[in-house]
Each structure stands twice: as structure tokens, then as C-alpha cells.
Amino acid sequence: MAAYFVGMIDIEDAETFDLYRSLNPSVVEAAGGKYIIKGQPVSTLEGDDFRSRFVMIEFASEAALQRFYNSPEYAALRPLRERSSKSSIAYINTDSASSDCTAYQIPRFGDDVDLTPVTSTMAELGAADLRIQPTLISLNPVDWKIRSGILAALPFTFPYTPGAEGVGVIEAVGVDVKGFRPGQRVMAFSSLLRGGWFANKVDVSAIQCALVPDEMSDEQASALSVPLLTAHQAIKLHNGAIGRALVIGASGSVGSIATKLLRQITKNVDGLCSPSNASHVTGLGGNVIAPEQAAEGQYDFILDAAGGPIIETAYRSLAKGATLVSIVQPVDEARAKAASAHAIRYSAQPDGKQLADLMAEHKDLPAPRVALTLPLAEINTALHLLKFGRVRGKIFLKP
Ligand SMILES: NC(=O)c1ccc[n+]([C@@H]2O[C@H](COP(=O)([O-])OP(=O)(O)OC[C@H]3O[C@@H](n4cnc5c(N)ncnc54)[C@H](OP(=O)(O)O)[C@@H]3O)[C@@H](O)[C@H]2O)c1
């Protein structure tokens, strides 16, 4: 299935139109379009509605066509066409009858449960939602945790399509949505109960989406929402100044971004990670230490992004008035209180506006380390690697 951009043209200023004609093919090609008819003369058989020349360009989807038409590159060329010709422009979406989606679903929790592809007709788009065609999906530890049933206390419904974040192109917008239109590139961290990114189409609440900055790669856009919002929201739980901070699990996706954000607050950011990841953390401005080197009673803010017994290091390192945030495991509030500090277990919240604001404020966020990219159909292998593979960096899925 495809979408066809069609134009009928009467040229009025050949010189200017030739300039447009010489520049446009590279814009079309860069957007994935293919000329089927390139301005050939029209021979009319009946009627007088046709113009003298006809153009037809094929795109893989309506979203791809819209992306071309709304792109800054095409916007720059359009005035040349408009000045030099009379034209009628339209498009035909041969896919429009189909709202089918193939989603990788689980019927229940369990490590032994494979995600299986199910093709079905999508429900009508919610008024506040965007329908997105994912171009790249990022895996997060929460994906295997959900399948395992670790979060079974939450009211998940089955069949459930996991997938918390990714990047894609808007196919359609709900009737109440403002500020988004088809063809735009968006990224999102979807609420966990809804998930849905392990599919070739996903509906996401528009308030959880942000437009992707032009210069941002699909890899970065796909894998930024969860770690950036988590790190930012965790740091904001601390009231007061941060003179010294500790990040446990500093080499991971959340730990890396937290290290970077904390370095903008203080020079003194210590990080715990495996020796093999030390240079990555140092590159972010963190000071890599061994657990026994953690400065006793001196950290104003500690993020536990690793889990496990290493959190012991955190309790003995809290300064008076400090905040310990674990995004992984329960915390011992009484123990933190005994050190005149606070301990909070935190779950990040999706927020598209906050995501957009943070991206505008922090232009030098680290790009994710890419471990591997697999076809979406290999989702079960990807989840296995995520849980057991100790891969260094992100695993991506391509629909
Ligand atoms: N509560 C929330 O809202 C929230 C949000 C996001 C993430 N999380 C949780 O926070 C934790 C970190 O998430 P993330 O996205 O930063 O994870 P990640 O990118 O996969 O990084 C995890 C880091 O943990 C270390 N690690 C220790 N044992 C590992 C193992 N068996 N396999 C792979 N890595 C292992 C690795 O660093 P070293 O080898 O250097 O130690 C790795 O860099 C996860 O448990 C995740 O579920 C919670």
C-alpha cells in the first residue's frame, strides 16, 4: 500500500520553474518518495479541468507523504513553484481503507510467555490521542519486568501489548488534539498500563508526546523519553541545594542522564558502575568510585538506578537533609530519617510538555549507546537479551 502525491501544473515562468524542478527531486528522494510521472505533458481526452503537465510521486505511507509535504526543505522550495506556475496539488492514500495493526501481545504474565503478533483492526482513535507509526522502538528493563509479572499489582488488562517508548510519525490525530498534525515526527514515553509500542501502529495520549527536534537521530529520540523524565523527576524530588551527589548505576540509561543533569548542578557527582563502563561515566563528567570510597554522610542527593544490596552504600552516605531516590526497589524511610534524610521509591510519570521543555533546555544530552537493532519480529530474542544478555547499551526494534 502507498500514498500518491499528485500535481497538475501550468508553467508560467519557465526559468523559475526550472530552478524548482532542478531542486525538488533531491528533497523528494530524501523523504523516501519515488517519481512515477515527472511533469509529462497531459493529452486531454474529455473535459477542460486538466492542466498541461502532470506529476505523481509515490510514498510508502500517508505519514511519509505528509512528512515530505510539511518538511522545512519542501517549504523552502514551494514558493518557487507557486511563483512560476498555476498548480493543483492533492494526494491519494491507497491505504486509507485499512486501519489494521500488527501488535506483539502477551495473554498473561510469565517469563515463559512469548509475545505473539496479532493483526486486528484498530479501535477508533481516542479524541485526545495520536496514532503513531513507530520508526524505532527502544527497549527498557520495565518491558521484561512487566512480562515477568513483577508489576502485576498494577491493573494491566490482557491481551497486553508491551513497549513503553519510541519514535515515529503521526498517522492521525484525535479530534481534540492541538499542536500536532499528521506527518510530524514524535517521541513518547507511554503510560505503562497502556504500553503498545511493540507494534506497527500505536495510539498514545497526545499529552505524553513531544515533537522530535530536527537534528535529533531516531536512536536518540527513541531512547530519551524514559531516562530523561525519570532522571529529571527523581532529582526534582530533592528540596534544597545539591553540593554532592551519588549515582548508583551511573552507566545505565537513567544513570547516564542523571549524571549529566547533576553535573549541571554541582561539580561533585560520584558514580558507581562496572569497571568496564567507567570511561563512559567519566565522559559524562562523573567521578567513578568504588562503593567503599563513597563519602560517608556527605551526599545531598543519591539516585539508586541499579537496585540490590548496593543501596547499603546509600544509607551510610546520606548527608543531613539529603534525599535518596530509588527507582528500582523499596526504600527504608525510617533508616533515612534516622540520618535526618529522606528516602523515596519513585516511578516516573510520562509528560510530553516536560519532555519538550527539557530537550529545549539541555541541548547536549548524551546519545544512547546502541547495543543492537533487531527487526520487531525478533522481539522475543530482544527481551531475552535485555534480561539475561548484560548487553552494554540500548536494544532497538525496527518495525
Ligand atoms: N521507577 C522508574 O520510573 C524507572 C524508570 C526507568 C528505569 N527504571 C529502572 O531503573 C533501572 C535502570 O534502568 P536503565 O534503563 O537505566 O537500565 P539500563 O540502561 O539497562 O542500565 C542498567 C545498568 O545496570 C547495570 N547492570 C547490573 N546488572 C545488570 C544486568 N544483569 N544486565 C544489564 N545491566 C546490568 C549495568 O551497569 P554496570 O555494569 O556498569 O553496573 C547497566 O548499565 C532498571 O531496573 C529499570 O527498571 C525505573
The ligand as an ORCA input file, in Angstrom:
! r2SCAN-3c Opt
* xyz 0 1
  N      10.908      3.698     38.553
  C      11.013      4.207     37.343
  O      10.261      5.095     36.962
  C      12.081      3.706     36.429
  C      12.305      4.339     35.213
  C      13.334      3.872     34.399
  C      14.103      2.794     34.820
  N      13.818      2.197     35.995
  C      14.641      1.062     36.483
  O      15.948      1.555     36.713
  C      16.914      0.555     36.407
  C      17.913      1.126     35.388
  O      17.210      1.362     34.190
  P      18.027      1.763     32.873
  O      17.042      1.966     31.807
  O      18.999      2.812     33.197
  O      18.790      0.383     32.625
  P      19.994      0.067     31.658
  O      20.217      1.159     30.692
  O      19.745     -1.303     31.176
  O      21.257      0.077     32.617
  C      21.349     -0.750     33.680
  C      22.774     -0.712     34.212
  O      22.759     -1.609     35.294
  C      23.958     -2.387     35.318
  N      23.571     -3.793     35.400
  C      23.650     -4.501     36.532
  N      23.212     -5.746     36.332
  C      22.826     -5.820     35.036
  C      22.297     -6.852     34.217
  N      22.066     -8.086     34.700
  N      22.031     -6.571     32.905
  C      22.253     -5.346     32.393
  N      22.760     -4.342     33.141
  C      23.042     -4.577     34.444
  C      24.741     -2.011     34.100
  O      25.766     -1.150     34.522
  P      27.138     -1.643     35.164
  O      27.505     -2.952     34.529
  O      28.089     -0.541     34.861
  O      26.838     -1.782     36.632
  C      23.798     -1.205     33.223
  O      24.452     -0.145     32.586
  C      16.123     -0.645     35.899
  O      15.924     -1.524     36.967
  C      14.794     -0.049     35.469
  O      13.740     -0.964     35.527
  C      12.830      2.621     36.814
*
